[in-house]
Every structure is written in C-alpha cells, then in structure tokens.
C-alpha cells in the first residue's frame, strides 16, 4: 500500500491538475468573500461598481457564520464537479494514457491499487477543503466580518469537513464509471448527469432521497426554514460511497484488460 500510494502521489504531483483545483477553490473562497463584502454595505458596493444600480442582493447577512455557511455550500456544489474531476482523472488516466496494463503487471494486488487511488483522492480533496477554510479566515478577517468566536470557527470547520466527506462519498461511483468506460468520457458523463439530477430533484422536493443532493442540503442551501437531509439521506450517502469504492475495487479485480 505504501508503494502504491507513493506512486499515486507522484502522478498527482507531476500533473497540473492539483494547481488547477487549488486555483479553482481559491477563486471560490474569494467569490464568497466578495459576496460578504457586498452584503456589508450595498451602497458602498454600488459606488465601487461591484453591484449595478438596479441590482439587488438581499436575504443574507455579512458575518462569520454566514460566510462559513457560504463556503460549505461552495464545497458541496463546486466539489461535486471538482472532486468528481479528481476522481475521474485518477482512475481514467491509466486507460487514456495506456498505462493500465503496466500498472496491473506489478506485484501489487489490484484492490491495493484501487485503495491507494482512493486514499490519495480523499487526501487531495480534504486538503482543498482546508485550503478553502484557511483562505476564508484570511479573507473574512481582511474585510472585517462580525460575529467571530472560537465556537463559530470550530463549527464552520466541522461543517466544511463533513460536507467534503459527504461530497467525496457521492463522487466515488464516478471512478467506477471511468473504469468501465476505460477513460475520462464515461466518468465525466456520469458526473454531469448526477449534478444535473441533483439540482432538478432537489427543486422537486425529493433531494433528501437523492444522495447527490444531500451534501448541499446539509449546508442549508435550501434555506433555514427547509429541513435538510435526514437520516435516510445520510444513510444513502454512506451506501453510495461504499458501493462506489467496493464496486470499483471489484471491477479492477475481475475485469479483463484486453487493450
């Protein structure tokens, strides 16, 4: 496992994707800070040209709890795509670059290779989440958000991490799709289908029963008066995550690699 994980880390380090994903989450944290800056004083935002004279941005407050909630929503929604891209790239690259046979010829169990890929992917996604949190602390302090306390900061961190873990769980089936499709296309297609259905089903009111909608509902994106995903939703997320990992491991173990 150590050798397999080291190999996966080396592949990631020599790729541009970590930098791209880090930049994407940096922009996302900055956007969240911009929203808070605008909400602090709408008149100032209009004077600075950040908000059109006829535009309105209401229904939110500019304080630390609101900023942490917004960051969690960004991780839930944006993570569904970016975490999915990471998973699809990690598994699909072996087929697209023609290295899968070389990899499977090594004296390492196939399940271990899959486990190493998922371990590196999970660490990668959690580091991006921590980056978002740390940037949030810096940006929030820079614009002078109110409502700071150690309890609020701790709650914000826990919410971000739980959101990231649930989002990571629901993107694991994309690894299976990329493996079965032997490349990126099937995994990316499955990812966009899941993201689209998550939005539609949540709008219809059945989000708590659709695992890909649950992380966003957990962050309160539907509003404070709406009940987030309950035990059924969280159980479905757990089942989907386990099915994605076990299904991918089983496919790699038993599938014929004929090309």
Secondary structure by P-SEA (a helix, b strand, c coil): caaaaaaaaaaaaacaaaaaaaaaaaaaaaaaaaaaaaaacaaaaaaacccccccccccccccaaaaaaaaaaaaaccccaaaaaaaaaaccccccccaaaaaaaccccaaaaaaaaaaaaaaaaaaaaaaaaaaaaaaaaaaccccccaaaaaaaaaaaaaaaaaaaaaaaaaaaaaaaacccaaaaaaaaaaaaaaaaaaaaccccccccaaaaaaacccccccccccaaaaaaaaaaaaaaaaaaaaaaacccccc
